[in-house]
Amino acid sequence: MFRSTVRFFLCVFLFCILFSNDGLSNPLGNDKTGGNNSPSGNNIIQDTIYTQRKTYLEIDLSKQIAYLHFTDKEDYTFKVSTGNPAIEKGVKTPIGLFVIQSKATFCRSKQFDNVPLLNWMGFNNGIGFHALETSSYYRSLGRRPSSHGCVRVSREDSKEVFKYVVKGTPVLIHDGIPGLVVKFASQNENYEKPDYNSLLSIIKNRSTYLKDSTIAKNSLPKIIIDDSNIQTEGVPIESYAALKSKAHTKSLLNKDLMKKTKKVKKSTDSTKVSTSSVPAIK
């Protein structure tokens, strides 16, 4: 009887170690029944990339909402209007991981009749954040894509975001749920900084691990990104449609649950709508 009892508790103990988050030797997970990497499941495991900048930008194309994340204060949420492939010369704002490559308080669009672009923050060749001098595009902000590819922002929000964004600031773009998240680096951790081609290969391999639920025997390196190792083409990432049911996500490298809810701030914009001009974005 005593041996049976000991054997029972030993089995329970081993079970808890093997199937708890902290006991997994595989940070990618190996549960195929719940759809860890499926948009229809309740658990989505995400890769993690790190930044040493003090902010990073995130765009949810499905909501036409963007977030400026800070290391030390609440997110700044603002409405955007992204690329509409249905209009002439229009393309969908690309999904992926990018970084800010250029900044200018004022520039002109050579492709679209030298239209003025205010508070330009470029991240993907000719695609970037900016405001326009006219206000007719305000009606589309937070509601629908209306640009030729860029991320339109109100003049008020563009000024605010411009103050905190620098070259190398990450820009994460997804369509509801990203297969990769950005986190702020810690001074007490070790990080790697591969070149662009190596980074592309690493992210692709990790994506394969996620899809196949492959067990990784060794912990994955923590990677830093900035404008020195991400080119203007960016890094492709997985992106899933937002789940209708409540879901939680689990970070790939640090395994913590991230029940992250983002409350969209009510617009306080009271700018009058004026005559529309030709969109000045790509």
PAZAPA-4460 file (N, C-alpha, C; in steps of 0.05 Angstrom, whole numbers, plus 32768, in hexadecimal, padded with zeros to 4 digits):
% residues 282
    n_x    n_y    n_z   ca_x   ca_y   ca_z    c_x    c_y    c_z   seq   type   mol
   8011   7FE8   8000   8000   8000   8000   8011   8019   8000     1      M     A
   8026   8019   8011   8038   8030   8013   8046   8034   7FF8     2      F     A
   8050   801F   7FEC   805E   8021   7FD2   804C   802C   7FBC     3      R     A
   8033   8023   7FBD   801F   802C   7FA9   801A   804A   7FAC     4      S     A
   8018   8053   7FC5   8014   8070   7FCA   802B   8081   7FC0     5      T     A
   8044   8077   7FC7   805C   8085   7FBE   805E   8087   7FA0     6      V     A
   8057   8070   7F93   8059   806F   7F76   8045   8082   7F6A     7      R     A
   802D   8084   7F76   8018   8096   7F6C   8021   80B3   7F6D     8      F     A
   802C   80BC   7F84   8034   80D8   7F87   804C   80DE   7F76     9      F     A
   805E   80CA   7F71   8075   80CE   7F60   806B   80D3   7F43    10      L     A
   8057   80C4   7F3A   804D   80C8   7F1F   8040   80E4   7F1C    11      C     A
   8031   80EC   7F31   8025   8107   7F30   803B   811C   7F2E    12      V     A
   8050   8119   7F3E   8066   812C   7F3E   8073   812F   7F23    13      F     A
   8079   8118   7F17   8086   8118   7EFC   8073   8124   7EE7    14      L     A
   805A   811E   7EE9   8046   8129   7ED6   8046   8148   7ED8    15      F     A
   8047   8152   7EF0   8046   816F   7EF3   805F   817C   7EE8    16      C     A
   8076   816F   7EEB   808F   817A   7EE0   808F   817A   7EC2    17      I     A
   8086   8164   7EB6   8087   8161   7E9A   8074   8173   7E8B    18      L     A
   805D   8179   7E97   8048   8187   7E89   8043   81A3   7E93    19      F     A
   8053   81AD   7EA6   8051   81C9   7EAE   8062   81DA   7E9B    20      S     A
   805B   81F3   7E99   806A   8205   7E87   8087   8206   7E8E    21      N     A
   808E   8208   7EA8   80A9   820B   7EB0   80B9   81F2   7EAC    22      D     A
   80AC   81DB   7EAA   80BA   81C2   7EA6   80BE   81BA   7E8A    23      G     A
   80B3   81C8   7E77   80B6   81C1   7E5B   80D2   81C6   7E52    24      L     A
   80DF   81B2   7E46   80F9   81B7   7E3A   80F6   81C5   7E20    25      S     A
   80DE   81C4   7E15   80D8   81D1   7DFB   80C8   81EA   7DFF    26      N     A
   80D4   8202   7DFB   80C5   821A   7DFF   80B0   821E   7DE9    27      P     A
   80B0   820D   7DD5   809D   820F   7DBF   8083   8200   7DC6    28      L     A
   8085   81EE   7DD9   806D   81DE   7DE0   806A   81C6   7DCF    29      G     A
   805B   81B2   7DD8   8057   819A   7DC8   803B   8190   7DCA    30      N     A
   8028   81A1   7DD0   800C   819A   7DD2   7FFF   819E   7DB7    31      D     A
   7FF8   8189   7DA9   7FEC   818B   7D8F   7FCD   818A   7D91    32      K     A
   7FC3   8185   7DA8   7FA6   8181   7DAB   7F98   819C   7DAE    33      T     A
   7FA5   81B0   7DB9   7F98   81C9   7DBE   7F9D   81DD   7DA8    34      G     A
   7FAD   81D7   7D95   7FB3   81EA   7D7F   7FC4   8200   7D88    35      G     A
   7FDC   81FA   7D93   7FEE   820E   7D9E   7FF4   8224   7D89    36      N     A
   7FF8   821C   7D70   7FFF   822F   7D5C   7FE9   8232   7D47    37      N     A
   7FD1   822C   7D4F   7FBB   822E   7D3C   7FA9   8245   7D44    38      S     A
   7FA0   8256   7D31   7F8F   826C   7D37   7F74   8264   7D42    39      P     A
   7F6D   824B   7D3F   7F53   8242   7D49   7F55   8237   7D66    40      S     A
   7F6E   8234   7D70   7F71   822A   7D8B   7F70   8240   7D9F    41      G     A
   7F71   8239   7DB9   7F70   824D   7DCE   7F8C   8255   7DD7    42      N     A
   7FA0   8246   7DCF   7FBB   824D   7DD6   7FCC   8251   7DBD    43      N     A
   7FD9   8268   7DBC   7FEB   826D   7DA6   8006   8274   7DB1    44      I     A
   801A   8263   7DAA   8035   8267   7DB3   8043   827A   7DA0    45      I     A
   8051   828E   7DAB   805E   82A3   7D9B   807C   82A3   7D9F    46      Q     A
   808A   82A9   7D8A   80A7   82AE   7D8C   80AB   82C9   7D99    47      D     A
   80C3   82CF   7DA2   80C9   82E8   7DB0   80E3   82F4   7DA5    48      T     A
   80E2   830D   7D9E   80F9   831C   7D95   80FC   8334   7DA8    49      I     A
   8115   833D   7DAC   8119   8352   7DC0   8124   836B   7DB4    50      Y     A
   811F   8382   7DC1   8129   839C   7DB9   8136   83AA   7DD0    51      T     A
   814B   83B9   7DCA   8158   83CA   7DDE   814E   83E7   7DDD    52      Q     A
   813C   83EC   7DCA   8130   8406   7DC9   811B   8409   7DDF    53      R     A
   8113   8421   7DE5   8101   8426   7DFB   80E4   8424   7DF3    54      K     A
   80DF   8421   7DD9   80C3   841E   7DCF   80C3   840A   7DB8    55      T     A
   80AB   8401   7DB1   80A8   83F3   7D97   808B   83F7   7D8F    56      Y     A
   8087   83F5   7D74   806C   83F9   7D69   805F   83DF   7D60    57      L     A
   8045   83DE   7D63   8036   83C6   7D5B   801D   83D0   7D4C    58      E     A
   8017   83C3   7D35   8000   83CA   7D25   7FEE   83B1   7D22    59      I     A
   7FD5   83B3   7D29   7FC2   839E   7D25   7FB1   83A6   7D0D    60      D     A
   7FB6   8399   7CF7   7FA8   83A0   7CDE   7F8A   839A   7CE0    61      L     A
   7F83   8385   7CEF   7F67   837D   7CF2   7F56   8392   7D00    62      S     A
   7F63   83A2   7D11   7F55   83B7   7D20   7F5B   83D3   7D17    63      K     A
   7F6F   83D6   7D05   7F79   83F0   7CFD   7F80   8401   7D15    64      Q     A
   7F8F   83F4   7D27   7F98   8400   7D40   7FB6   83FB   7D43    65      I     A
   7FC4   840F   7D4D   7FE0   840B   7D53   7FE6   8411   7D70    66      A     A
   7FFC   8406   7D7A   8004   840A   7D96   8021   8412   7D97    67      Y     A
   8027   8426   7DA6   8043   842D   7DAC   8049   8422   7DC8    68      L     A
   8059   840D   7DCA   805F   8400   7DE4   8078   840D   7DF0    69      H     A
   8076   8412   7E0A   808C   841E   7E19   8097   840A   7E2E    70      F     A
   80B0   840F   7E36   80BC   83FF   7E4B   80B1   8405   7E66    71      T     A
   80A9   841E   7E6A   80A3   8428   7E85   8088   8435   7E89    72      D     A
   8076   8433   7E75   805C   843F   7E79   8048   8431   7E66    73      K     A
   802E   8439   7E68   8019   842C   7E59   801C   8430   7E3B    74      E     A
   8011   841D   7E2C   8011   8420   7E0F   8003   8439   7E06    75      D     A
   800C   8444   7DF0   7FFE   845A   7DE3   7FEF   844E   7DCB    76      Y     A
   7FD5   844F   7DCC   7FC5   8443   7DB7   7FBB   8458   7DA4    77      T     A
   7FBC   8453   7D8A   7FB3   8467   7D76   7FA8   8459   7D5D    78      F     A
   7F96   8467   7D50   7F89   845D   7D39   7F9A   8461   7D20    79      K     A
   7F98   844E   7D0D   7FA7   8450   7CF4   7F95   8448   7CDD    80      V     A
   7F9E   844D   7CC5   7F91   8443   7CAD   7FA8   8439   7C9B    81      S     A
   7FA7   841F   7C95   7FBE   8413   7C87   7FB8   840E   7C69    82      T     A
   7FC9   83FF   7C5C   7FC8   83FC   7C3F   7FB0   83ED   7C35    83      G     A
   7FA4   83F7   7C20   7F8C   83EA   7C14   7F94   83E1   7BF8    84      N     A
   7F97   83C6   7BF3   7F9F   83BC   7BD9   7F89   83C0   7BC4    85      P     A
   7F71   83C7   7BCC   7F5B   83CA   7BB9   7F5B   83E4   7BA9    86      A     A
   7F6B   83F7   7BB3   7F6C   8411   7BA5   7F84   8410   7B91    87      I     A
   7F84   8423   7B7E   7F98   8423   7B69   7FB4   8427   7B76    88      E     A
   7FC7   8416   7B6F   7FE2   8417   7B79   7FE4   8411   7B97    89      K     A
   7FCE   8407   7BA2   7FCE   8401   7BBF   7FD8   83E5   7BC5    90      G     A
   7FE5   83E2   7BDC   7FEE   83C8   7BE6   7FE6   83C6   7C03    91      V     A
   7FE3   83AD   7C0D   7FDE   83A9   7C29   7FF7   83AF   7C39    92      K     A
   7FF5   83BD   7C4F   800C   83C1   7C60   8017   83A6   7C69    93      T     A
   8030   83A1   7C64   803B   8386   7C68   803B   837D   7C85    94      P     A
   8035   8363   7C89   8037   8357   7CA3   8054   834F   7CA7    95      I     A
   805F   8353   7CBF   807A   834B   7CC4   8087   835B   7CDB    96      G     A
   80A0   8356   7CDF   80AF   8365   7CF3   80C3   8377   7CE5    97      L     A
   80C1   8391   7CEB   80D2   83A5   7CDF   80DE   83B7   7CF5    98      F     A
   80EE   83CA   7CEC   80F8   83DE   7CFF   80F7   83F9   7CF0    99      V     A
   80F5   840E   7D00   80F5   8429   7CF4   8111   842E   7CE7   100      I     A
   8110   8435   7CCD   8128   8439   7CBE   812E   8457   7CB9   101      Q     A
   811A   8468   7CBA   811E   8484   7CB5   8108   8495   7CC2   102      S     A
   810F   84AE   7CC8   80FC   84C0   7CD5   80FF   84DC   7CC8   103      K     A
   80E9   84EA   7CC5   80EA   8506   7CBC   80D0   8513   7CC4   104      A     A
   80D2   852C   7CCE   80B9   853A   7CD6   80A9   8542   7CBD   105      T     A
   80B8   8545   7CA6   80AA   854D   7C8E   80B9   8541   7C76   106      F     A
   80AA   8535   7C64   80B6   852D   7C4A   809F   852B   7C36   107      C     A
   80A6   8525   7C1D   8092   8524   7C08   8092   8509   7BFA   108      R     A
   807B   8500   7BF2   8078   84E7   7BE4   807F   84EB   7BC6   109      S     A
   8096   84E0   7BBD   809D   84E3   7BA1   808A   84D2   7B8F   110      K     A
   8080   84BC   7B9A   806F   84AB   7B8B   8053   84B6   7B87   111      Q     A
   804A   84C7   7B9A   802F   84D1   7B98   802E   84F0   7B99   112      F     A
   8038   84FB   7B83   8036   8518   7B7D   8042   852A   7B93   113      D     A
   8057   8521   7B9F   8065   8531   7BB4   8053   853A   7BCA   114      N     A
   8040   852A   7BD1   802D   8530   7BE7   803D   8531   7C01   115      V     A
   8039   8545   7C12   8048   8547   7C2C   8041   8531   7C3F   116      P     A
   8055   8526   7C4B   8052   8511   7C60   805D   851C   7C7A   117      L     A
   804C   851C   7C8E   8054   8527   7CA8   805C   8512   7CBC   118      L     A
   8072   8517   7CCA   807C   8504   7CDF   8080   84E8   7CD3   119      N     A
   808F   84E7   7CBE   8095   84CE   7CB0   80A7   84BC   7CC1   120      W     A
   809F   84A2   7CC3   80AE   848D   7CD1   80AE   8475   7CBF   121      M     A
   80C3   8472   7CAE   80C3   845D   7C9B   80CE   8443   7CA6   122      G     A
   80C2   842C   7C9D   80CC   8412   7CA7   80CE   83FD   7C92   123      F     A
   80C2   8400   7C7A   80C2   83EB   7C66   80C4   83F8   7C4A   124      N     A
   80DD   83FF   7C42   80E1   840D   7C29   80D1   8427   7C29   125      N     A
   80BD   842A   7C17   80AE   8442   7C15   8095   8442   7C27   126      G     A
   8093   842F   7C3A   807C   842D   7C4C   8084   8436   7C68   127      I     A
   8073   8446   7C74   8078   844F   7C8F   8060   845C   7C9C   128      G     A
   8063   8466   7CB4   804F   8475   7CC2   8051   8492   7CB9   129      F     A
   803A   84A0   7CB6   803A   84BC   7CB1   801E   84C8   7CB3   130      H     A
   801D   84E2   7CB5   8004   84F1   7CB5   8003   8501   7C9B   131      A     A
   7FEB   850C   7C95   7FE7   851D   7C7D   7FDE   8539   7C86   132      L     A
   7FE2   854C   7C74   7FDA   8568   7C7B   7FBC   856B   7C7B   133      E     A
   7FAE   855C   7C6A   7F90   855D   7C6A   7F85   854A   7C7F   134      T     A
   7F6B   854C   7C84   7F5E   853C   7C99   7F49   8529   7C8F   135      S     A
   7F45   8527   7C75   7F30   8515   7C6B   7F35   84F8   7C72   136      S     A
   7F4F   84F0   7C74   7F55   84D4   7C7A   7F4F   84CD   7C97   137      Y     A
   7F49   84E0   7CA8   7F43   84DB   7CC4   7F2B   84C8   7CC7   138      Y     A
   7F18   84CA   7CB4   7F00   84BA   7CB6   7F06   849C   7CB3   139      R     A
   7F1D   8495   7CA8   7F25   8479   7CA4   7F35   846E   7CBB   140      S     A
   7F41   847F   7CCC   7F52   8476   7CE1   7F43   8465   7CF5   141      L     A
   7F4F   844D   7CFA   7F42   843B   7D0D   7F2B   842C   7D02   142      G     A
   7F25   8430   7CE8   7F0D   8424   7CDC   7F13   8412   7CC4   143      R     A
   7F24   841B   7CB2   7F29   840C   7C99   7F43   8414   7C8C   144      R     A
   7F4F   8402   7C7D   7F67   8409   7C6D   7F60   841D   7C57   145      P     A
   7F71   8431   7C53   7F6A   8445   7C3E   7F83   844F   7C30   146      S     A
   7F9A   8446   7C38   7FB3   8451   7C2C   7FBD   843F   7C16   147      S     A
   7FD3   8448   7C0A   7FE0   8438   7BF5   7FF4   8424   7C00   148      H     A
   7FF6   8423   7C1B   8008   8410   7C27   8013   8419   7C42   149      G     A
   8016   8434   7C45   8020   843F   7C5E   800C   843D   7C75   150      C     A
   8015   8446   7C8C   8005   8447   7CA4   7FFE   8464   7CA9   151      V     A
   7FE6   846B   7CA2   7FDD   8487   7CA7   7FD6   848A   7CC5   152      R     A
   7FDE   84A1   7CCF   7FDA   84A7   7CEC   7FD0   84C4   7CED   153      V     A
   7FC0   84CB   7D01   7FB7   84E6   7D04   7FCF   84F8   7D0A   154      S     A
   7FCD   8512   7D04   7FE3   8524   7D09   7FEA   8525   7D27   155      R     A
   7FD5   8524   7D38   7FDA   8525   7D55   7FE9   850C   7D5E   156      E     A
   7FE0   84F5   7D56   7FEE   84DC   7D5E   800A   84DA   7D52   157      D     A
   800D   84E3   7D39   8027   84E1   7D2C   803C   84F1   7D3B   158      S     A
   8034   8508   7D45   8047   8519   7D55   804F   850B   7D6F   159      K     A
   803B   84FE   7D7C   8041   84F1   7D95   8053   84D9   7D91   160      E     A
   804D   84C8   7D7D   805D   84B0   7D78   8079   84B8   7D6F   161      V     A
   807B   84CC   7D5E   8094   84D5   7D53   80A8   84DB   7D69   162      F     A
   809F   84E6   7D7F   80B0   84EE   7D95   80BF   84D7   7DA1   163      K     A
   80B3   84BF   7DA1   80BE   84A8   7DB0   80CB   8493   7D9E   164      Y     A
   80C7   8495   7D84   80D1   8481   7D72   80EC   848A   7D67   165      V     A
   80FF   8477   7D66   811A   847D   7D5B   8121   8468   7D46   166      V     A
   8136   846C   7D38   813F   8457   7D25   8145   843D   7D34   167      K     A
   813C   8427   7D28   813F   840E   7D35   8128   8405   7D47   168      G     A
   8115   8416   7D4B   80FD   840F   7D5A   80EE   83F9   7D4B   169      T     A
   80E8   83E2   7D58   80D9   83CD   7D4A   80BD   83D5   7D42   170      P     A
   80B4   83CA   7D2C   8098   83CE   7D23   808D   83B2   7D1D   171      V     A
   807B   83A9   7D2D   806E   838E   7D2A   8053   8392   7D1E   172      L     A
   804E   8385   7D07   8035   8388   7CF9   8028   836C   7CF5   173      I     A
   800F   836A   7CFE   8001   8350   7CFC   7FE3   8355   7CF6   174      H     A
   7FD5   833F   7CF3   7FB9   8341   7CEB   7FA6   8336   7D00   175      D     A
   7FAD   833A   7D19   7F9D   8330   7D2F   7FAD   8324   7D46   176      G     A
   7FBC   830F   7D40   7FCD   8302   7D54   7FE8   82FC   7D46   177      I     A
   7FFE   8308   7D50   8018   8303   7D43   8024   82E9   7D4D   178      P     A
   8033   82DC   7D3C   8042   82C4   7D44   805C   82CB   7D50   179      G     A
   8060   82E4   7D56   8079   82EE   7D62   8073   8307   7D72   180      L     A
   807F   830A   7D89   807B   8322   7D99   8096   832F   7D9E   181      V     A
   8095   8349   7DA4   80AD   8358   7DAB   80AD   835E   7DC9   182      V     A
   80C4   835A   7DD5   80C7   8361   7DF2   80E0   8372   7DF6   183      K     A
   80E0   8381   7E0C   80F6   8392   7E12   810D   8382   7E1F   184      F     A
   8125   8387   7E16   813C   8379   7E20   8143   8381   7E3D   185      A     A
   814E   836F   7E4C   8156   8374   7E67   8175   8376   7E68   186      S     A
   817F   8385   7E7A   819C   8388   7E7D   81A9   836F   7E88   187      Q     A
   819A   835E   7E95   81A5   8347   7EA2   81A5   832E   7E91   188      N     A
   819D   8330   7E78   819A   8319   7E66   81AF   831A   7E4F   189      E     A
   81B5   8303   7E44   81C7   8302   7E2D   81B7   8300   7E14   190      N     A
   81BF   830F   7DFF   81B0   830F   7DE6   81C3   830B   7DCF   191      Y     A
   81B8   8301   7DB9   81C7   82FF   7DA0   81BC   8313   7D8C   192      E     A
   81CE   831B   7D79   81C5   832E   7D65   81CF   8325   7D49   193      K     A
   81C1   8312   7D3E   81C9   8307   7D23   81C5   831C   7D0D   194      P     A
   81D3   8318   7CF7   81CF   8329   7CE0   81B4   8323   7CD3   195      D     A
   81AD   8334   7CBF   8192   8332   7CB4   818C   8316   7CA8   196      Y     A
   819E   830C   7C98   8199   82F2   7C8B   8196   82DB   7CA0   197      N     A
   81A7   82DC   7CB5   81A6   82C8   7CCA   818B   82CB   7CD9   198      S     A
   8183   82E4   7CDE   816A   82E9   7CEC   8152   82DE   7CDD   199      L     A
   8152   82E2   7CC2   813D   82D7   7CB2   813B   82B8   7CB5   200      L     A
   8152   82AB   7CB5   8153   828E   7CB7   8149   8285   7CD3   201      S     A
   8152   8294   7CE7   814A   828D   7D03   812C   828F   7D07   202      I     A
   8120   82A5   7CFE   8103   82A9   7D01   80F4   8294   7CF1   203      I     A
   80FD   828D   7CD9   80F0   8279   7CC9   80F1   825E   7CD6   204      K     A
   8108   8256   7CE1   810B   823D   7CEF   80F9   823B   7D08   205      N     A
   80F8   8251   7D16   80E7   8251   7D2E   80C9   824F   7D26   206      R     A
   80C2   825C   7D10   80A7   8259   7D07   80A0   823D   7D00   207      S     A
   80B3   822E   7CF4   80AF   8212   7CEE   80AB   8202   7D07   208      T     A
   80BB   8208   7D1C   80B8   81FA   7D36   809C   81FE   7D41   209      Y     A
   8092   8216   7D3F   8078   821C   7D49   8062   820D   7D3A   210      L     A
   8064   820C   7D20   8050   81FE   7D10   8050   81E0   7D16   211      K     A
   8068   81D5   7D18   806B   81B8   7D1B   806B   81AF   7D39   212      D     A
   806A   81C3   7D4B   806C   81BD   7D67   8085   81AC   7D6D   213      S     A
   809B   81B2   7D60   80B4   81A4   7D64   80BF   81A9   7D80   214      T     A
   80C9   8195   7D8D   80D5   8198   7DA7   80F1   81A1   7DA5   215      I     A
   80F7   81B8   7DB1   8113   81C3   7DB0   8121   81BA   7DC9   216      A     A
   8137   81AC   7DC6   8146   81A2   7DDD   8155   81B8   7DEC   217      K     A
   815D   81CC   7DDE   816C   81E2   7DEA   815B   81FC   7DE9   218      N     A
   815F   820D   7DFE   8151   8226   7DFE   815A   8237   7DE7   219      S     A
   8148   8247   7DDC   814F   8257   7DC4   815C   8271   7DCD   220      L     A
   816E   827B   7DBD   817C   8294   7DC3   8169   82AC   7DC2   221      P     A
   816E   82BF   7DD3   815F   82D8   7DD2   816C   82EC   7DBF   222      K     A
   815C   82F6   7DAC   8167   8306   7D96   815F   8323   7D98   223      I     A
   8172   8334   7D93   816E   8351   7D93   816B   835B   7D76   224      I     A
   8159   836D   7D71   8156   8379   7D56   8158   8397   7D58   225      I     A
   8162   83A3   7D42   8161   83C0   7D3E   8166   83C5   7D20   226      D     A
   816C   83DE   7D19   8170   83E4   7CFD   818B   83DA   7CF2   227      D     A
   819C   83CE   7D03   81B5   83C3   7CF8   81B2   83A6   7CEF   228      S     A
   819D   8398   7CF7   8199   837C   7CEE   817E   8376   7CE3   229      N     A
   816D   838B   7CDF   8155   8387   7CCF   8154   839B   7CB9   230      I     A
   8153   8391   7CA0   8153   83A3   7C89   8136   83AC   7C84   231      Q     A
   8133   83BD   7C6F   8119   83C9   7C6A   8104   83B5   7C62   232      T     A
   810C   839D   7C58   80F9   8389   7C50   80EC   837C   7C68   233      E     A
   80F8   837E   7C80   80ED   8373   7C98   80EF   8355   7C99   234      G     A
   80E2   8349   7CAD   80E2   832C   7CB2   80C6   8322   7CB1   235      V     A
   80C0   830F   7CA0   80A5   8303   7C9F   809E   82F5   7CBA   236      P     A
   8086   82F7   7CC3   807D   82E9   7CDB   8062   82DC   7CD6   237      I     A
   805B   82C9   7CE7   8041   82BD   7CE7   802D   82D2   7CF2   238      E     A
   8015   82D2   7CE8   8000   82E3   7CF2   7FE5   82D5   7CF0   239      S     A
   7FD6   82D5   7D06   7FBC   82C7   7D06   7FA5   82DB   7D0B   240      Y     A
   7F8E   82D3   7D01   7F76   82E3   7D06   7F70   82E2   7D24   241      A     A
   7F66   82F8   7D2F   7F5F   82F8   7D4B   7F4A   82E4   7D51   242      A     A
   7F4D   82D7   7D68   7F3A   82C2   7D71   7F20   82CF   7D7B   243      L     A
   7F0A   82C2   7D75   7EF1   82CC   7D80   7EEE   82C6   7D9D   244      K     A
   7EF8   82AF   7DA6   7EF7   82A8   7DC2   7F0F   82B4   7DD1   245      S     A
   7F0D   82B6   7DEB   7F23   82C0   7DFB   7F3B   82AD   7DF8   246      K     A
   7F52   82B9   7DF5   7F6A   82A8   7DF1   7F81   82B4   7E01   247      A     A
   7F94   82A3   7E08   7FAD   82AD   7E14   7FC4   82A4   7E04   248      H     A
   7FD9   82B3   7E05   7FF1   82AC   7DF5   8008   82A7   7E08   249      T     A
   801B   8297   7DFF   8031   828F   7E10   804B   8296   7E01   250      K     A
   805B   82A6   7E0D   8074   82AF   7E00   8086   8297   7DFC   251      S     A
   8093   8296   7DE5   80A3   827F   7DDE   80BC   827C   7DEF   252      L     A
   80C9   8292   7DF5   80E3   8291   7E03   80E1   8293   7E21   253      L     A
   80CD   82A1   7E2B   80CC   82A4   7E48   80B4   8296   7E55   254      N     A
   80A3   828A   7E44   808D   8278   7E4D   8078   8285   7E5F   255      K     A
   8079   829F   7E63   8065   82AB   7E75   804B   82B0   7E65   256      D     A
   8035   82AE   7E73   801B   82B3   7E67   8018   82D1   7E64   257      L     A
   800F   82D9   7E4C   800B   82F5   7E47   7FEE   82FB   7E40   258      M     A
   7FDE   82FE   7E54   7FC2   8305   7E4F   7FC1   8323   7E4A   259      K     A
   7FC8   832A   7E32   7FCB   8346   7E2B   7FB3   8351   7E1D   260      K     A
   7FA5   8363   7E2A   7F8E   836F   7E1D   7F94   838C   7E17   261      T     A
   7F8B   8394   7E00   7F91   83AF   7DF8   7F78   83BF   7DF5   262      K     A
   7F75   83D3   7E05   7F5C   83E3   7E04   7F61   83FB   7DF2   263      K     A
   7F50   83FC   7DDE   7F53   8411   7DCA   7F47   842B   7DD6   264      V     A
   7F58   8440   7DD6   7F4F   8459   7DE1   7F3A   8466   7DCE   265      K     A
   7F27   8473   7DDA   7F13   8481   7DCB   7F20   8499   7DBD   266      K     A
   7F19   849D   7DA5   7F26   84B3   7D96   7F1C   84CE   7DA1   267      S     A
   7F2F   84E0   7DA5   7F29   84FB   7DAE   7F2D   850F   7D97   268      T     A
   7F30   8505   7D80   7F35   8517   7D69   7F1C   8527   7D61   269      D     A
   7F1F   8540   7D60   7F08   8552   7D59   7F0F   8562   7D40   270      S     A
   7F23   8559   7D31   7F2C   8568   7D19   7F16   8568   7D04   271      T     A
   7F11   857F   7CF8   7EFD   8580   7CE3   7F06   8573   7CC9   272      K     A
   7EF4   8567   7CBB   7EFB   8559   7CA2   7EFB   856E   7C8B   273      V     A
   7F11   856E   7C7C   7F13   8581   7C65   7F13   8571   7C4B   274      S     A
   7F16   8580   7C35   7F16   8573   7C1B   7F2B   855E   7C18   275      T     A
   7F25   8547   7C0D   7F38   8531   7C0A   7F4D   8537   7BF6   276      S     A
   7F65   852D   7BFB   7F7A   852F   7BE7   7F82   8513   7BDF   277      S     A
   7F93   8511   7BCA   7F9C   84F7   7BC1   7FAE   84EB   7BD7   278      V     A
   7FA9   84D2   7BE0   7FB9   84C6   7BF5   7FD7   84C8   7BEE   279      P     A
   7FE7   84CE   7C02   8003   84D3   7BFC   8014   84BC   7C04   280      A     A
   8009   84A4   7C07   8018   848E   7C10   801A   8479   7BFB   281      I     A
   802D   8467   7C00   8033   8452   7BEC   801D   843D   7BEC   282      K     A
***
